[in-house]
Amino acid sequence: MLRGSTTATVDGKGRLKIPTDFKSDLDRAYGQGLEFFVTSFDGKSVRVYPLPEWSKIEEKLDALPSTDVDKKRFLEWTNYYGRLARADAQGRVLIPAQLRESAEMHGEVAVLGYHKYLEVWNKERFREHLDSKPLTDEVLQNLSKSGI
């Protein structure tokens, strides 16, 4: 289970070094030598999915008709930004060039665990994102209806 957040660095070649705590969790859950699907839903942040988790999403997409417009739009975004990647010996994963540019992935970044995948943000952009979408009483009330 991937949870919490930490900072990491995207190097000059566009590689994200997966933080040690997350790497340990990933190794335990999926084994070493794991492949990833690196993509984005909006071009503002990077999603790093262990390939087994991304494959579950693809199975659900496969169940939809090829004419489904939401499926097509989702695949346009995720395929445009997406690439398969394998962590190198130092635990670094390459972020595709067009996604690095769009999401401003350089230097120090915020890496957040979303249970089944990691989300990576430019630190300044993520702070702006948090400020623009606060955790309000209404959100907390909605979650409490689900027992959270």
N, C-alpha and C positions, 0 to 999 in steps of 0.2 A: 504494500500500500504506500503510495507516494503522497506525502503530506508535508505541510509547512513551506517555508521559503528560505532562500539563501541567495547570496550574490555569487556570480561567476564571471568569467571573462570570455569574450569572443575575441580570438586573436586576429592578427592581420590577414590571415588566410581564410577567415570566416568560420573557424572551428570553435564550437562551444565545448569547453571541458565540463563534462557532467560532474556536478558536485559529489564529493565522496559519499555522503549519506544517501543520496538518491542512487548512486551507482551501486552501493551495497544492497539496497532494496531491490533494484532491478536484477542484479546477479542472483539474489536469493529466489526471486519469483520466476525468472526466465532463463537462468543460466548465463554463463559467460559467452561472449561472441555474438551477442544479440544484435539483430538488425532492427532498424527503426524506420518509420515513415515520418519525415519532417515536413510539415505543411503549415498552412494558416487558413482560417475561415474569413479573415478580413484584411490581411496584409499589414496589420498593426502589431501583431504579436506572432510568436512562433510556437507551434505545437509539436512536441516530440513524442510520438507514439511508439511503444514497443510494437514490433510488427504483429505479434499475436493479437494485440488489442485492436490495431487498425484492421486486421483481417475480420474481426467480428463486425466492425462497421460495414466493411465491404459486403459481407454476407447479407446483412440487412438491406443494403442498397440493391444487391442482386435480386432480392425478392420483389422489388418494385419494378413496374413496367419501364421499358426503355424510353417511353414517351412521357414519363412523369417529369413535369417542368421543374419541380423543386429538386429532384434527384439530379437533373442536368445542371442546374445552377450550382448546387453543392459540389458536383464533380468538376465543374469549370474552375471554381475557386481553389479547391484542394489539389487538383492536378496541375494547375498553373503554378502554384507555389510549391508543390510537393516533389519530393525525391526520396528514394530509398537511400539509407545511409547505414554504415556499420561503424561502430566506435573503433578507433585505432587503439594501439597498445597503451596509450596514455589516457584513454577514456574520452577522447575528443570526437565530436560528431560535426560534420560539415553542414552548415546552413546554406541552402541554395542561394546563389548570387542575387536573383531578383527579389527574394524574400529578405535577404540581409539589407538590401537597399530600401525596400518598402517599409520594413519594420525598424529601420535604423539600428541594426544589430552591430555594435562595435563597442569595444572597451568593456566596462563593467555593466552587467545586466542583472535583472532580477529573475530568479528561477523559482517557480511555484509548483508544488505537487498537487495534482488534481486527481488523486487516487490511482487512476489508470494511465495517466500521461503527464508530461511536464509542459508547462507553459512558460515561455521566455519573453521578457519585455525589456525594452530600453528603459533604464531606471527612471528617467525623467518622465517619459511617456506614461509609465505605469502609475507614478504618483499623480499625474494629471487625471488619469483614468479613475483612480480611487476617489479623488476629490470631486469628480463629476458624477459619480454614482455611489453616494454614501450608503452605508448600511442603516437604513431608516427603521423606525418602529413598525411601519407598514410591512416592510420586508420580513422583519422578525415575527410579526403576527402571522403572516402567510406561512412561514416555515413552522410556526408552532401548531398550525392546523394539521401539519403532516407529522406531528409528534417530535419535532426537532427543537 
